[in-house]
Amino acid sequence: MLNVNLEGMGINMSQCTQILKHLQEGKPITPLEALNLFGVFRLAARISNLREQGHKIITGKMKSGGKEFASYYIPQQPPVIDVNEDQIS
């Protein structure tokens, strides 16, 4: 796995780690975004690596300028609200 240095932050994370963090923040990612943000040329391969590690990543399709491309995201769980019976009227 290749490492990319995040300039100005002093952080060195693998491409998979950077992509996973991005997805876990609720942000989808496309191949062009992966290239611009993290220097990742083969996003589909990195997504495959993450899936092999057990991460549930969904592939969507997007269209722009007559071209179709993949967009990847992690489904977000709705927040769990703990409510006491005393609070319900």
PDB file with one MODEL, atoms N, CA, C and O in Angstrom:
MODEL        1
ATOM      1  N   MET A   1       0.838  -1.171   0.000  1.00  0.00           N
ATOM      2  CA  MET A   1       0.000   0.000   0.000  1.00  0.00           C
ATOM      3  C   MET A   1       0.884   1.236   0.000  1.00  0.00           C
ATOM      4  O   MET A   1       1.905   1.269   0.688  1.00  0.00           O
ATOM      5  N   LEU A   2       0.504   2.247  -0.761  1.00  0.00           N
ATOM      6  CA  LEU A   2       1.268   3.478  -0.845  1.00  0.00           C
ATOM      7  C   LEU A   2       0.900   4.414   0.290  1.00  0.00           C
ATOM      8  O   LEU A   2      -0.224   4.390   0.791  1.00  0.00           O
ATOM      9  N   ASN A   3       1.857   5.241   0.691  1.00  0.00           N
ATOM     10  CA  ASN A   3       1.590   6.255   1.706  1.00  0.00           C
ATOM     11  C   ASN A   3       1.606   7.626   1.067  1.00  0.00           C
ATOM     12  O   ASN A   3       2.424   7.907   0.190  1.00  0.00           O
ATOM     13  N   VAL A   4       0.699   8.477   1.510  1.00  0.00           N
ATOM     14  CA  VAL A   4       0.625   9.839   1.018  1.00  0.00           C
ATOM     15  C   VAL A   4       0.818  10.760   2.213  1.00  0.00           C
ATOM     16  O   VAL A   4       0.173  10.578   3.246  1.00  0.00           O
ATOM     17  N   ASN A   5       1.690  11.739   2.084  1.00  0.00           N
ATOM     18  CA  ASN A   5       1.927  12.681   3.173  1.00  0.00           C
ATOM     19  C   ASN A   5       0.922  13.817   3.076  1.00  0.00           C
ATOM     20  O   ASN A   5       0.848  14.496   2.052  1.00  0.00           O
ATOM     21  N   LEU A   6       0.160  14.027   4.118  1.00  0.00           N
ATOM     22  CA  LEU A   6      -0.798  15.126   4.143  1.00  0.00           C
ATOM     23  C   LEU A   6      -0.039  16.387   4.521  1.00  0.00           C
ATOM     24  O   LEU A   6       0.307  16.597   5.683  1.00  0.00           O
ATOM     25  N   GLU A   7       0.213  17.221   3.524  1.00  0.00           N
ATOM     26  CA  GLU A   7       1.026  18.420   3.712  1.00  0.00           C
ATOM     27  C   GLU A   7       0.450  19.329   4.790  1.00  0.00           C
ATOM     28  O   GLU A   7      -0.760  19.532   4.890  1.00  0.00           O
ATOM     29  N   GLY A   8       1.350  19.859   5.580  1.00  0.00           N
ATOM     30  CA  GLY A   8       0.965  20.838   6.581  1.00  0.00           C
ATOM     31  C   GLY A   8       0.355  20.246   7.836  1.00  0.00           C
ATOM     32  O   GLY A   8       0.149  20.964   8.815  1.00  0.00           O
ATOM     33  N   MET A   9       0.060  18.948   7.832  1.00  0.00           N
ATOM     34  CA  MET A   9      -0.563  18.336   8.998  1.00  0.00           C
ATOM     35  C   MET A   9       0.394  17.405   9.723  1.00  0.00           C
ATOM     36  O   MET A   9       0.128  17.011  10.859  1.00  0.00           O
ATOM     37  N   GLY A  10       1.503  17.046   9.087  1.00  0.00           N
ATOM     38  CA  GLY A  10       2.441  16.133   9.717  1.00  0.00           C
ATOM     39  C   GLY A  10       1.869  14.742   9.915  1.00  0.00           C
ATOM     40  O   GLY A  10       2.329  13.995  10.779  1.00  0.00           O
ATOM     41  N   ILE A  11       0.865  14.388   9.118  1.00  0.00           N
ATOM     42  CA  ILE A  11       0.215  13.078   9.247  1.00  0.00           C
ATOM     43  C   ILE A  11       0.562  12.245   8.030  1.00  0.00           C
ATOM     44  O   ILE A  11       0.507  12.738   6.903  1.00  0.00           O
ATOM     45  N   ASN A  12       0.920  10.988   8.244  1.00  0.00           N
ATOM     46  CA  ASN A  12       1.214  10.083   7.145  1.00  0.00           C
ATOM     47  C   ASN A  12       0.263   8.894   7.260  1.00  0.00           C
ATOM     48  O   ASN A  12       0.439   8.037   8.126  1.00  0.00           O
ATOM     49  N   MET A  13      -0.738   8.844   6.393  1.00  0.00           N
ATOM     50  CA  MET A  13      -1.719   7.767   6.439  1.00  0.00           C
ATOM     51  C   MET A  13      -1.735   7.049   5.099  1.00  0.00           C
ATOM     52  O   MET A  13      -1.455   7.647   4.060  1.00  0.00           O
ATOM     53  N   SER A  14      -2.061   5.778   5.130  1.00  0.00           N
ATOM     54  CA  SER A  14      -2.184   5.042   3.881  1.00  0.00           C
ATOM     55  C   SER A  14      -3.383   5.560   3.093  1.00  0.00           C
ATOM     56  O   SER A  14      -4.273   6.201   3.651  1.00  0.00           O
ATOM     57  N   GLN A  15      -3.398   5.282   1.819  1.00  0.00           N
ATOM     58  CA  GLN A  15      -4.522   5.704   0.979  1.00  0.00           C
ATOM     59  C   GLN A  15      -5.828   5.110   1.495  1.00  0.00           C
ATOM     60  O   GLN A  15      -6.843   5.804   1.554  1.00  0.00           O
ATOM     61  N   CYS A  16      -5.809   3.841   1.867  1.00  0.00           N
ATOM     62  CA  CYS A  16      -7.039   3.204   2.364  1.00  0.00           C
ATOM     63  C   CYS A  16      -7.544   3.907   3.617  1.00  0.00           C
ATOM     64  O   CYS A  16      -8.746   4.123   3.774  1.00  0.00           O
ATOM     65  N   THR A  17      -6.628   4.261   4.504  1.00  0.00           N
ATOM     66  CA  THR A  17      -7.019   4.925   5.742  1.00  0.00           C
ATOM     67  C   THR A  17      -7.622   6.292   5.447  1.00  0.00           C
ATOM     68  O   THR A  17      -8.620   6.675   6.057  1.00  0.00           O
ATOM     69  N   GLN A  18      -7.028   7.023   4.523  1.00  0.00           N
ATOM     70  CA  GLN A  18      -7.546   8.343   4.162  1.00  0.00           C
ATOM     71  C   GLN A  18      -8.944   8.230   3.550  1.00  0.00           C
ATOM     72  O   GLN A  18      -9.840   9.002   3.891  1.00  0.00           O
ATOM     73  N   ILE A  19      -9.121   7.280   2.659  1.00  0.00           N
ATOM     74  CA  ILE A  19     -10.415   7.084   2.009  1.00  0.00           C
ATOM     75  C   ILE A  19     -11.457   6.665   3.032  1.00  0.00           C
ATOM     76  O   ILE A  19     -12.571   7.188   3.033  1.00  0.00           O
ATOM     77  N   LEU A  20     -11.105   5.720   3.907  1.00  0.00           N
ATOM     78  CA  LEU A  20     -12.040   5.245   4.924  1.00  0.00           C
ATOM     79  C   LEU A  20     -12.464   6.381   5.845  1.00  0.00           C
ATOM     80  O   LEU A  20     -13.648   6.513   6.152  1.00  0.00           O
ATOM     81  N   LYS A  21     -11.531   7.192   6.283  1.00  0.00           N
ATOM     82  CA  LYS A  21     -11.861   8.330   7.148  1.00  0.00           C
ATOM     83  C   LYS A  21     -12.833   9.267   6.434  1.00  0.00           C
ATOM     84  O   LYS A  21     -13.806   9.728   7.032  1.00  0.00           O
ATOM     85  N   HIS A  22     -12.576   9.542   5.181  1.00  0.00           N
ATOM     86  CA  HIS A  22     -13.446  10.406   4.377  1.00  0.00           C
ATOM     87  C   HIS A  22     -14.867   9.827   4.324  1.00  0.00           C
ATOM     88  O   HIS A  22     -15.844  10.546   4.532  1.00  0.00           O
ATOM     89  N   LEU A  23     -14.969   8.531   4.047  1.00  0.00           N
ATOM     90  CA  LEU A  23     -16.276   7.873   3.956  1.00  0.00           C
ATOM     91  C   LEU A  23     -16.982   7.843   5.311  1.00  0.00           C
ATOM     92  O   LEU A  23     -18.195   8.041   5.383  1.00  0.00           O
ATOM     93  N   GLN A  24     -16.232   7.599   6.378  1.00  0.00           N
ATOM     94  CA  GLN A  24     -16.833   7.523   7.711  1.00  0.00           C
ATOM     95  C   GLN A  24     -17.329   8.879   8.196  1.00  0.00           C
ATOM     96  O   GLN A  24     -18.152   8.951   9.108  1.00  0.00           O
ATOM     97  N   GLU A  25     -16.837   9.942   7.595  1.00  0.00           N
ATOM     98  CA  GLU A  25     -17.337  11.287   7.910  1.00  0.00           C
ATOM     99  C   GLU A  25     -18.649  11.578   7.179  1.00  0.00           C
ATOM    100  O   GLU A  25     -19.192  12.679   7.277  1.00  0.00           O
ATOM    101  N   GLY A  26     -19.150  10.585   6.449  1.00  0.00           N
ATOM    102  CA  GLY A  26     -20.423  10.729   5.749  1.00  0.00           C
ATOM    103  C   GLY A  26     -20.293  11.358   4.373  1.00  0.00           C
ATOM    104  O   GLY A  26     -21.292  11.758   3.776  1.00  0.00           O
ATOM    105  N   LYS A  27     -19.070  11.448   3.863  1.00  0.00           N
ATOM    106  CA  LYS A  27     -18.839  12.060   2.560  1.00  0.00           C
ATOM    107  C   LYS A  27     -18.661  10.985   1.501  1.00  0.00           C
ATOM    108  O   LYS A  27     -17.871  10.061   1.694  1.00  0.00           O
ATOM    109  N   PRO A  28     -19.378  11.085   0.386  1.00  0.00           N
ATOM    110  CA  PRO A  28     -19.129  10.150  -0.723  1.00  0.00           C
ATOM    111  C   PRO A  28     -17.822  10.527  -1.411  1.00  0.00           C
ATOM    112  O   PRO A  28     -17.300  11.622  -1.199  1.00  0.00           O
ATOM    113  N   ILE A  29     -17.297   9.628  -2.231  1.00  0.00           N
ATOM    114  CA  ILE A  29     -16.064   9.921  -2.963  1.00  0.00           C
ATOM    115  C   ILE A  29     -16.139   9.342  -4.368  1.00  0.00           C
ATOM    116  O   ILE A  29     -16.630   8.233  -4.576  1.00  0.00           O
ATOM    117  N   THR A  30     -15.650  10.106  -5.315  1.00  0.00           N
ATOM    118  CA  THR A  30     -15.571   9.684  -6.713  1.00  0.00           C
ATOM    119  C   THR A  30     -14.095   9.510  -7.074  1.00  0.00           C
ATOM    120  O   THR A  30     -13.221   9.974  -6.342  1.00  0.00           O
ATOM    121  N   PRO A  31     -13.814   8.845  -8.196  1.00  0.00           N
ATOM    122  CA  PRO A  31     -12.415   8.682  -8.599  1.00  0.00           C
ATOM    123  C   PRO A  31     -11.668  10.012  -8.757  1.00  0.00           C
ATOM    124  O   PRO A  31     -10.501  10.113  -8.377  1.00  0.00           O
ATOM    125  N   LEU A  32     -12.328  11.027  -9.312  1.00  0.00           N
ATOM    126  CA  LEU A  32     -11.663  12.317  -9.485  1.00  0.00           C
ATOM    127  C   LEU A  32     -11.369  12.977  -8.133  1.00  0.00           C
ATOM    128  O   LEU A  32     -10.304  13.564  -7.943  1.00  0.00           O
ATOM    129  N   GLU A  33     -12.314  12.876  -7.200  1.00  0.00           N
ATOM    130  CA  GLU A  33     -12.084  13.422  -5.852  1.00  0.00           C
ATOM    131  C   GLU A  33     -10.939  12.692  -5.158  1.00  0.00           C
ATOM    132  O   GLU A  33     -10.111  13.320  -4.499  1.00  0.00           O
ATOM    133  N   ALA A  34     -10.888  11.361  -5.306  1.00  0.00           N
ATOM    134  CA  ALA A  34      -9.818  10.584  -4.684  1.00  0.00           C
ATOM    135  C   ALA A  34      -8.458  10.996  -5.234  1.00  0.00           C
ATOM    136  O   ALA A  34      -7.483  11.080  -4.487  1.00  0.00           O
ATOM    137  N   LEU A  35      -8.393  11.251  -6.527  1.00  0.00           N
ATOM    138  CA  LEU A  35      -7.146  11.694  -7.142  1.00  0.00           C
ATOM    139  C   LEU A  35      -6.756  13.076  -6.621  1.00  0.00           C
ATOM    140  O   LEU A  35      -5.604  13.299  -6.248  1.00  0.00           O
ATOM    141  N   ASN A  36      -7.708  13.996  -6.594  1.00  0.00           N
ATOM    142  CA  ASN A  36      -7.424  15.365  -6.152  1.00  0.00           C
ATOM    143  C   ASN A  36      -7.109  15.455  -4.663  1.00  0.00           C
ATOM    144  O   ASN A  36      -6.207  16.192  -4.265  1.00  0.00           O
ATOM    145  N   LEU A  37      -7.843  14.713  -3.837  1.00  0.00           N
ATOM    146  CA  LEU A  37      -7.670  14.802  -2.384  1.00  0.00           C
ATOM    147  C   LEU A  37      -6.479  14.003  -1.861  1.00  0.00           C
ATOM    148  O   LEU A  37      -5.738  14.473  -0.998  1.00  0.00           O
ATOM    149  N   PHE A  38      -6.301  12.787  -2.392  1.00  0.00           N
ATOM    150  CA  PHE A  38      -5.349  11.860  -1.785  1.00  0.00           C
ATOM    151  C   PHE A  38      -4.301  11.310  -2.756  1.00  0.00           C
ATOM    152  O   PHE A  38      -3.446  10.524  -2.349  1.00  0.00           O
ATOM    153  N   GLY A  39      -4.349  11.703  -4.018  1.00  0.00           N
ATOM    154  CA  GLY A  39      -3.392  11.180  -4.985  1.00  0.00           C
ATOM    155  C   GLY A  39      -3.643   9.729  -5.359  1.00  0.00           C
ATOM    156  O   GLY A  39      -2.727   9.029  -5.791  1.00  0.00           O
ATOM    157  N   VAL A  40      -4.885   9.272  -5.193  1.00  0.00           N
ATOM    158  CA  VAL A  40      -5.259   7.883  -5.469  1.00  0.00           C
ATOM    159  C   VAL A  40      -5.693   7.764  -6.922  1.00  0.00           C
ATOM    160  O   VAL A  40      -6.680   8.372  -7.336  1.00  0.00           O
ATOM    161  N   PHE A  41      -4.946   6.974  -7.697  1.00  0.00           N
ATOM    162  CA  PHE A  41      -5.282   6.756  -9.105  1.00  0.00           C
ATOM    163  C   PHE A  41      -6.248   5.591  -9.282  1.00  0.00           C
ATOM    164  O   PHE A  41      -7.005   5.559 -10.252  1.00  0.00           O
ATOM    165  N   ARG A  42      -6.230   4.632  -8.355  1.00  0.00           N
ATOM    166  CA  ARG A  42      -7.045   3.419  -8.501  1.00  0.00           C
ATOM    167  C   ARG A  42      -8.029   3.299  -7.331  1.00  0.00           C
ATOM    168  O   ARG A  42      -7.883   2.424  -6.477  1.00  0.00           O
ATOM    169  N   LEU A  43      -9.020   4.178  -7.300  1.00  0.00           N
ATOM    170  CA  LEU A  43      -9.985   4.184  -6.204  1.00  0.00           C
ATOM    171  C   LEU A  43     -10.714   2.851  -6.085  1.00  0.00           C
ATOM    172  O   LEU A  43     -10.903   2.361  -4.971  1.00  0.00           O
ATOM    173  N   ALA A  44     -11.126   2.254  -7.192  1.00  0.00           N
ATOM    174  CA  ALA A  44     -11.858   0.980  -7.135  1.00  0.00           C
ATOM    175  C   ALA A  44     -11.034  -0.101  -6.437  1.00  0.00           C
ATOM    176  O   ALA A  44     -11.584  -0.927  -5.708  1.00  0.00           O
ATOM    177  N   ALA A  45      -9.723  -0.100  -6.658  1.00  0.00           N
ATOM    178  CA  ALA A  45      -8.851  -1.083  -6.000  1.00  0.00           C
ATOM    179  C   ALA A  45      -8.784  -0.831  -4.495  1.00  0.00           C
ATOM    180  O   ALA A  45      -8.798  -1.773  -3.703  1.00  0.00           O
ATOM    181  N   ARG A  46      -8.712   0.455  -4.098  1.00  0.00           N
ATOM    182  CA  ARG A  46      -8.670   0.772  -2.664  1.00  0.00           C
ATOM    183  C   ARG A  46     -10.008   0.431  -2.000  1.00  0.00           C
ATOM    184  O   ARG A  46     -10.032  -0.048  -0.866  1.00  0.00           O
ATOM    185  N   ILE A  47     -11.117   0.674  -2.701  1.00  0.00           N
ATOM    186  CA  ILE A  47     -12.438   0.317  -2.163  1.00  0.00           C
ATOM    187  C   ILE A  47     -12.518  -1.195  -1.992  1.00  0.00           C
ATOM    188  O   ILE A  47     -13.063  -1.678  -1.000  1.00  0.00           O
ATOM    189  N   SER A  48     -11.984  -1.940  -2.942  1.00  0.00           N
ATOM    190  CA  SER A  48     -11.950  -3.397  -2.843  1.00  0.00           C
ATOM    191  C   SER A  48     -11.153  -3.830  -1.615  1.00  0.00           C
ATOM    192  O   SER A  48     -11.567  -4.737  -0.894  1.00  0.00           O
ATOM    193  N   ASN A  49     -10.006  -3.182  -1.375  1.00  0.00           N
ATOM    194  CA  ASN A  49      -9.209  -3.489  -0.181  1.00  0.00           C
ATOM    195  C   ASN A  49     -10.017  -3.254   1.091  1.00  0.00           C
ATOM    196  O   ASN A  49      -9.984  -4.069   2.012  1.00  0.00           O
ATOM    197  N   LEU A  50     -10.736  -2.146   1.137  1.00  0.00           N
ATOM    198  CA  LEU A  50     -11.536  -1.819   2.325  1.00  0.00           C
ATOM    199  C   LEU A  50     -12.669  -2.814   2.518  1.00  0.00           C
ATOM    200  O   LEU A  50     -12.976  -3.195   3.648  1.00  0.00           O
ATOM    201  N   ARG A  51     -13.290  -3.236   1.431  1.00  0.00           N
ATOM    202  CA  ARG A  51     -14.362  -4.239   1.530  1.00  0.00           C
ATOM    203  C   ARG A  51     -13.808  -5.563   2.039  1.00  0.00           C
ATOM    204  O   ARG A  51     -14.459  -6.250   2.827  1.00  0.00           O
ATOM    205  N   GLU A  52     -12.615  -5.921   1.592  1.00  0.00           N
ATOM    206  CA  GLU A  52     -11.981  -7.156   2.071  1.00  0.00           C
ATOM    207  C   GLU A  52     -11.725  -7.100   3.577  1.00  0.00           C
ATOM    208  O   GLU A  52     -11.686  -8.135   4.243  1.00  0.00           O
ATOM    209  N   GLN A  53     -11.550  -5.890   4.111  1.00  0.00           N
ATOM    210  CA  GLN A  53     -11.349  -5.705   5.546  1.00  0.00           C
ATOM    211  C   GLN A  53     -12.671  -5.706   6.306  1.00  0.00           C
ATOM    212  O   GLN A  53     -12.684  -5.605   7.532  1.00  0.00           O
ATOM    213  N   GLY A  54     -13.790  -5.820   5.575  1.00  0.00           N
ATOM    214  CA  GLY A  54     -15.098  -5.923   6.209  1.00  0.00           C
ATOM    215  C   GLY A  54     -15.923  -4.655   6.231  1.00  0.00           C
ATOM    216  O   GLY A  54     -16.992  -4.635   6.842  1.00  0.00           O
ATOM    217  N   HIS A  55     -15.464  -3.597   5.588  1.00  0.00           N
ATOM    218  CA  HIS A  55     -16.224  -2.349   5.564  1.00  0.00           C
ATOM    219  C   HIS A  55     -17.332  -2.432   4.521  1.00  0.00           C
ATOM    220  O   HIS A  55     -17.113  -2.886   3.398  1.00  0.00           O
ATOM    221  N   LYS A  56     -18.532  -1.982   4.912  1.00  0.00           N
ATOM    222  CA  LYS A  56     -19.676  -1.994   4.002  1.00  0.00           C
ATOM    223  C   LYS A  56     -19.693  -0.674   3.231  1.00  0.00           C
ATOM    224  O   LYS A  56     -20.069   0.371   3.762  1.00  0.00           O
ATOM    225  N   ILE A  57     -19.284  -0.747   1.986  1.00  0.00           N
ATOM    226  CA  ILE A  57     -19.216   0.434   1.130  1.00  0.00           C
ATOM    227  C   ILE A  57     -20.127   0.197  -0.070  1.00  0.00           C
ATOM    228  O   ILE A  57     -20.040  -0.831  -0.741  1.00  0.00           O
ATOM    229  N   ILE A  58     -20.993   1.156  -0.322  1.00  0.00           N
ATOM    230  CA  ILE A  58     -21.961   1.061  -1.400  1.00  0.00           C
ATOM    231  C   ILE A  58     -21.423   1.802  -2.630  1.00  0.00           C
ATOM    232  O   ILE A  58     -20.807   2.861  -2.512  1.00  0.00           O
ATOM    233  N   THR A  59     -21.668   1.224  -3.806  1.00  0.00           N
ATOM    234  CA  THR A  59     -21.292   1.866  -5.067  1.00  0.00           C
ATOM    235  C   THR A  59     -22.539   2.448  -5.707  1.00  0.00           C
ATOM    236  O   THR A  59     -23.513   1.736  -5.951  1.00  0.00           O
ATOM    237  N   GLY A  60     -22.505   3.728  -5.973  1.00  0.00           N
ATOM    238  CA  GLY A  60     -23.573   4.400  -6.701  1.00  0.00           C
ATOM    239  C   GLY A  60     -23.037   4.829  -8.057  1.00  0.00           C
ATOM    240  O   GLY A  60     -21.826   4.834  -8.277  1.00  0.00           O
ATOM    241  N   LYS A  61     -23.921   5.184  -8.951  1.00  0.00           N
ATOM    242  CA  LYS A  61     -23.505   5.662 -10.270  1.00  0.00           C
ATOM    243  C   LYS A  61     -23.937   7.108 -10.415  1.00  0.00           C
ATOM    244  O   LYS A  61     -25.040   7.493 -10.028  1.00  0.00           O
ATOM    245  N   MET A  62     -23.034   7.902 -10.986  1.00  0.00           N
ATOM    246  CA  MET A  62     -23.312   9.312 -11.229  1.00  0.00           C
ATOM    247  C   MET A  62     -23.089   9.619 -12.700  1.00  0.00           C
ATOM    248  O   MET A  62     -22.331   8.928 -13.381  1.00  0.00           O
ATOM    249  N   LYS A  63     -23.749  10.649 -13.180  1.00  0.00           N
ATOM    250  CA  LYS A  63     -23.552  11.097 -14.562  1.00  0.00           C
ATOM    251  C   LYS A  63     -23.216  12.581 -14.541  1.00  0.00           C
ATOM    252  O   LYS A  63     -23.802  13.365 -13.796  1.00  0.00           O
ATOM    253  N   SER A  64     -22.254  12.937 -15.382  1.00  0.00           N
ATOM    254  CA  SER A  64     -21.880  14.335 -15.538  1.00  0.00           C
ATOM    255  C   SER A  64     -21.266  14.506 -16.914  1.00  0.00           C
ATOM    256  O   SER A  64     -20.365  13.758 -17.295  1.00  0.00           O
ATOM    257  N   GLY A  65     -21.747  15.482 -17.656  1.00  0.00           N
ATOM    258  CA  GLY A  65     -21.210  15.740 -18.983  1.00  0.00           C
ATOM    259  C   GLY A  65     -21.340  14.555 -19.922  1.00  0.00           C
ATOM    260  O   GLY A  65     -20.490  14.351 -20.789  1.00  0.00           O
ATOM    261  N   GLY A  66     -22.402  13.770 -19.755  1.00  0.00           N
ATOM    262  CA  GLY A  66     -22.616  12.613 -20.616  1.00  0.00           C
ATOM    263  C   GLY A  66     -21.782  11.397 -20.247  1.00  0.00           C
ATOM    264  O   GLY A  66     -21.848  10.375 -20.930  1.00  0.00           O
ATOM    265  N   LYS A  67     -20.999  11.489 -19.180  1.00  0.00           N
ATOM    266  CA  LYS A  67     -20.169  10.364 -18.743  1.00  0.00           C
ATOM    267  C   LYS A  67     -20.717   9.799 -17.438  1.00  0.00           C
ATOM    268  O   LYS A  67     -21.243  10.529 -16.599  1.00  0.00           O
ATOM    269  N   GLU A  68     -20.582   8.494 -17.287  1.00  0.00           N
ATOM    270  CA  GLU A  68     -21.035   7.819 -16.071  1.00  0.00           C
ATOM    271  C   GLU A  68     -19.824   7.336 -15.289  1.00  0.00           C
ATOM    272  O   GLU A  68     -18.868   6.819 -15.867  1.00  0.00           O
ATOM    273  N   PHE A  69     -19.869   7.506 -13.970  1.00  0.00           N
ATOM    274  CA  PHE A  69     -18.761   7.075 -13.119  1.00  0.00           C
ATOM    275  C   PHE A  69     -19.296   6.669 -11.758  1.00  0.00           C
ATOM    276  O   PHE A  69     -20.435   6.971 -11.403  1.00  0.00           O
ATOM    277  N   ALA A  70     -18.453   5.980 -11.005  1.00  0.00           N
ATOM    278  CA  ALA A  70     -18.846   5.460  -9.694  1.00  0.00           C
ATOM    279  C   ALA A  70     -18.690   6.523  -8.614  1.00  0.00           C
ATOM    280  O   ALA A  70     -17.844   7.413  -8.700  1.00  0.00           O
ATOM    281  N   SER A  71     -19.520   6.401  -7.614  1.00  0.00           N
ATOM    282  CA  SER A  71     -19.411   7.189  -6.391  1.00  0.00           C
ATOM    283  C   SER A  71     -19.592   6.198  -5.246  1.00  0.00           C
ATOM    284  O   SER A  71     -20.515   5.384  -5.266  1.00  0.00           O
ATOM    285  N   TYR A  72     -18.728   6.264  -4.267  1.00  0.00           N
ATOM    286  CA  TYR A  72     -18.744   5.304  -3.163  1.00  0.00           C
ATOM    287  C   TYR A  72     -19.135   6.016  -1.876  1.00  0.00           C
ATOM    288  O   TYR A  72     -18.774   7.173  -1.658  1.00  0.00           O
ATOM    289  N   TYR A  73     -19.886   5.303  -1.017  1.00  0.00           N
ATOM    290  CA  TYR A  73     -20.268   5.874   0.267  1.00  0.00           C
ATOM    291  C   TYR A  73     -20.543   4.760   1.270  1.00  0.00           C
ATOM    292  O   TYR A  73     -20.763   3.606   0.900  1.00  0.00           O
ATOM    293  N   ILE A  74     -20.525   5.130   2.536  1.00  0.00           N
ATOM    294  CA  ILE A  74     -20.889   4.211   3.622  1.00  0.00           C
ATOM    295  C   ILE A  74     -22.259   4.653   4.112  1.00  0.00           C
ATOM    296  O   ILE A  74     -22.443   5.820   4.455  1.00  0.00           O
ATOM    297  N   PRO A  75     -23.227   3.733   4.151  1.00  0.00           N
ATOM    298  CA  PRO A  75     -24.555   4.108   4.654  1.00  0.00           C
ATOM    299  C   PRO A  75     -24.441   4.571   6.110  1.00  0.00           C
ATOM    300  O   PRO A  75     -23.790   3.924   6.929  1.00  0.00           O
ATOM    301  N   GLN A  76     -25.067   5.668   6.407  1.00  0.00           N
ATOM    302  CA  GLN A  76     -25.012   6.221   7.761  1.00  0.00           C
ATOM    303  C   GLN A  76     -26.177   5.688   8.589  1.00  0.00           C
ATOM    304  O   GLN A  76     -27.314   5.623   8.122  1.00  0.00           O
ATOM    305  N   GLN A  77     -25.872   5.315   9.810  1.00  0.00           N
ATOM    306  CA  GLN A  77     -26.895   4.846  10.740  1.00  0.00           C
ATOM    307  C   GLN A  77     -27.568   6.063  11.372  1.00  0.00           C
ATOM    308  O   GLN A  77     -26.886   7.023  11.731  1.00  0.00           O
ATOM    309  N   PRO A  78     -28.892   6.039  11.514  1.00  0.00           N
ATOM    310  CA  PRO A  78     -29.543   7.147  12.205  1.00  0.00           C
ATOM    311  C   PRO A  78     -29.118   7.143  13.676  1.00  0.00           C
ATOM    312  O   PRO A  78     -28.837   6.081  14.231  1.00  0.00           O
ATOM    313  N   PRO A  79     -29.067   8.302  14.306  1.00  0.00           N
ATOM    314  CA  PRO A  79     -28.653   8.342  15.706  1.00  0.00           C
ATOM    315  C   PRO A  79     -29.660   7.624  16.589  1.00  0.00           C
ATOM    316  O   PRO A  79     -30.866   7.672  16.347  1.00  0.00           O
ATOM    317  N   VAL A  80     -29.149   6.957  17.616  1.00  0.00           N
ATOM    318  CA  VAL A  80     -29.990   6.276  18.592  1.00  0.00           C
ATOM    319  C   VAL A  80     -30.243   7.250  19.732  1.00  0.00           C
ATOM    320  O   VAL A  80     -29.306   7.795  20.315  1.00  0.00           O
ATOM    321  N   ILE A  81     -31.513   7.463  20.046  1.00  0.00           N
ATOM    322  CA  ILE A  81     -31.873   8.400  21.106  1.00  0.00           C
ATOM    323  C   ILE A  81     -32.354   7.595  22.296  1.00  0.00           C
ATOM    324  O   ILE A  81     -33.294   6.808  22.190  1.00  0.00           O
ATOM    325  N   ASP A  82     -31.704   7.798  23.422  1.00  0.00           N
ATOM    326  CA  ASP A  82     -32.077   7.104  24.648  1.00  0.00           C
ATOM    327  C   ASP A  82     -33.128   7.950  25.369  1.00  0.00           C
ATOM    328  O   ASP A  82     -32.850   9.069  25.799  1.00  0.00           O
ATOM    329  N   VAL A  83     -34.328   7.404  25.495  1.00  0.00           N
ATOM    330  CA  VAL A  83     -35.419   8.142  26.129  1.00  0.00           C
ATOM    331  C   VAL A  83     -35.901   7.344  27.339  1.00  0.00           C
ATOM    332  O   VAL A  83     -36.201   6.154  27.243  1.00  0.00           O
ATOM    333  N   ASN A  84     -35.966   8.030  28.473  1.00  0.00           N
ATOM    334  CA  ASN A  84     -36.525   7.413  29.675  1.00  0.00           C
ATOM    335  C   ASN A  84     -38.046   7.460  29.592  1.00  0.00           C
ATOM    336  O   ASN A  84     -38.610   8.388  29.011  1.00  0.00           O
ATOM    337  N   GLU A  85     -38.707   6.466  30.167  1.00  0.00           N
ATOM    338  CA  GLU A  85     -40.173   6.438  30.153  1.00  0.00           C
ATOM    339  C   GLU A  85     -40.751   7.658  30.849  1.00  0.00           C
ATOM    340  O   GLU A  85     -41.844   8.106  30.505  1.00  0.00           O
ATOM    341  N   ASP A  86     -40.015   8.212  31.845  1.00  0.00           N
ATOM    342  CA  ASP A  86     -40.499   9.384  32.564  1.00  0.00           C
ATOM    343  C   ASP A  86     -40.572  10.621  31.672  1.00  0.00           C
ATOM    344  O   ASP A  86     -41.315  11.558  31.965  1.00  0.00           O
ATOM    345  N   GLN A  87     -39.802  10.624  30.586  1.00  0.00           N
ATOM    346  CA  GLN A  87     -39.769  11.787  29.704  1.00  0.00           C
ATOM    347  C   GLN A  87     -40.926  11.788  28.698  1.00  0.00           C
ATOM    348  O   GLN A  87     -41.184  12.795  28.039  1.00  0.00           O
ATOM    349  N   ILE A  88     -41.617  10.654  28.587  1.00  0.00           N
ATOM    350  CA  ILE A  88     -42.713  10.544  27.619  1.00  0.00           C
ATOM    351  C   ILE A  88     -44.016  10.901  28.311  1.00  0.00           C
ATOM    352  O   ILE A  88     -44.344  10.325  29.348  1.00  0.00           O
ATOM    353  N   SER A  89     -44.776  11.858  27.743  1.00  0.00           N
ATOM    354  CA  SER A  89     -46.035  12.214  28.375  1.00  0.00           C
ATOM    355  C   SER A  89     -47.207  11.784  27.547  1.00  0.00           C
ATOM    356  O   SER A  89     -48.353  12.007  27.936  1.00  0.00           O
TER     357      SER A  89
ENDMDL
END
